[in-house]
Structures are given as structure tokens and as C-alpha cells.
Amino acid sequence: MVPVLLVLLLALLLFGAGFAIKVLWWIAIAVLVVWLLGFLLRSTTASGRRSRWYRW
């Protein structure tokens, strides 16, 4: 009985980790797209220099 519970617990742990990693990949892709759009679509200032779209 104990080995079956351990296998089920391991399967549940691996399923949860796989789901979390997949979600993190989608979040990373979304952040990359937003960053690229901000980089490409940033506005120009009056002096002709391009300004940053972020505040760092």
C-alpha cells in the first residue's frame, strides 16, 4: 500500500511541476512579446532622440 501511495504522490508532484513549468513558459513568452512591442513602438521626443518606454 505504501509504494502505491508513493508512486501516486510522485506522479502528482511531477504533474504539478510540469504544469507550473508550462505556465511559466507562457508567462515568459508574453513578457518577451510586451518587451519587444515596447521596444519597437517607443515614442520619439521633440529633440529627435528616442525615449525609453520604461523607467529604469
URGI-V800025 format. One record per pair of residues at least 6 apart in sequence whose ideal C-beta (glycine too) atoms are under 8 Angstrom apart, sorted by the first residue. I is the first residue (numbers start at 1). J is the second residue. Records with the same first field share a line. If there is no record, write none. Layout:
I: J  J
This chain:
38: 53  54
39: 53
41: 53
42: 50  51  52  53
43: 50  51  53
44: 50  51
45: 51
